[in-house]
């Protein structure tokens, strides 16, 4: 009996090892396709839009729901194939829109008026169906994009409580890193980063308050573009901070990020911050896709250790590459945004969070299940599934405030914006006569730990996020098979310049690594 049991265990181990070594990329026709390549296939009649959408939906079923069980897609659009079929009926010569027939994923905190709820990953919102499309969703649909699903996220965009686990939500469970399924996906746009890296869509839209586009893009080996606050409307997006929130594209190439960004821009009367982008925003950023983005550019960096010697060594290698391409590297002696200002930004977010959430709940109408932060807190208290890994200290903290009516709010906002902008990034760029600043985007993905929470070593995204300034991360290499990005950031509305630099870096030093879903 013992020998038979051992034999059965050996067979089980064999099949387990075989499953772990499954090549999920071998038979996928559209592996690493970008927008341009996909649409050229349409024009040549190599495949139909329904063929493409069906292939991506099958891959989500094979890799995300089964197989590797990446768990990055929280909801599938039940009408995706119907929409694809309707677009196939449009003659080739009449097809308009830069994203015609392109399968897109959205982070599940972005409103869509269809059969998909918008949940923020919360069980409290699992049946919450918005009354309108978010402004950016309208733009995507008009451009011909097909929203095939919503991606999992760190619940409430990773701003619910202390000791949180990135990539986990009560409604969606835990998203895994496609390079190593035991490792984390980082930030709140965790599902978007993992899904696009795993080729479950052409690109995704993520959102960021502080690091939630940049970090998951870096650890999942893709490109992430966080725009200037106000370049892309936030109306119809579940908020944290009105002064820092933005949406942005998460893609496998800089070119796709540039194409997607041009679709997303525009003045929206429901988001006053977009008024500042009038006469500045572009509807086409592809003119910046040139290979001259580094030559003669003065780029600032800090020699201060990141806390990870392997990342520091990789960053130094890339500094040599930048010099080889003609960049003038300038060592800066101070952080662009002081630690004191970075610390105070948390206090600002706590004040803005309450108003933002309560206003969002109002937008859902009288039939909304949750109508206030107070009700959300009570729901979580009464649902053990929500609270089994970490609590809701941030929700309780914001509920205890007067929100943006706090007597110190205006003063705090001014202090943070002046400290991060005029006396922060702007001052650093001026002092050293810089075109941009760079840093390693993040440390490599850490082992997911449901007991102790996230294990961040460092993030390079904080300065630009707090200032509301643009940044873009591009893969710069890998450490033991785990990708790490390099971050370019600069002054407000400098997306074109940053795209130019990032594109040059990417094209002359390609480091995108296709994930293999290892355990």
Secondary structure, DSSP 4 states (H G I P E B T S, - for coil): -HHHHHHHHHHHHHHHHHHHT--TTTT-TTTT--HHHHHHHHHTTSS-HHHHHHHHHHHIIIIIISTT----EEEE-TTHHHHHHHHHTS-GGG--STTTT-EEEEETTB--SSS----TT-GGGTT---SS--HHHHHHHHTT-EEEEEE--SHHHH-S-TT--TTEETTTEE---SSBTTB---SS-HHHHHHHHTTSSSEEEEEESSSTTHHHHHHTTSEEEEPPBTTB--TTB--S-TTT-EEEEEESSHHHHHHHHHHHB--BTTBGGGGGGTTT--S--GGG--TTSSTT-EEEE--S--S-HHHHHHHHHHHHHHHHTT-EEEE-SS-SS-HHHHHHHHHHHHHHHHHHHHHHHHHT-TT-S--SHHHHHHHHHT-HHHHSS---HHHHHHHTS-GGGSTTHHHHHHHHHHHHIIIIIHHHHHHTT-SEEEEE-BPPPPBP-TTT------BS-HHHHHHT--EEEEEEEEETTEEEEEEEE-STT-HHHHHHHHHHHHHHS--------B-
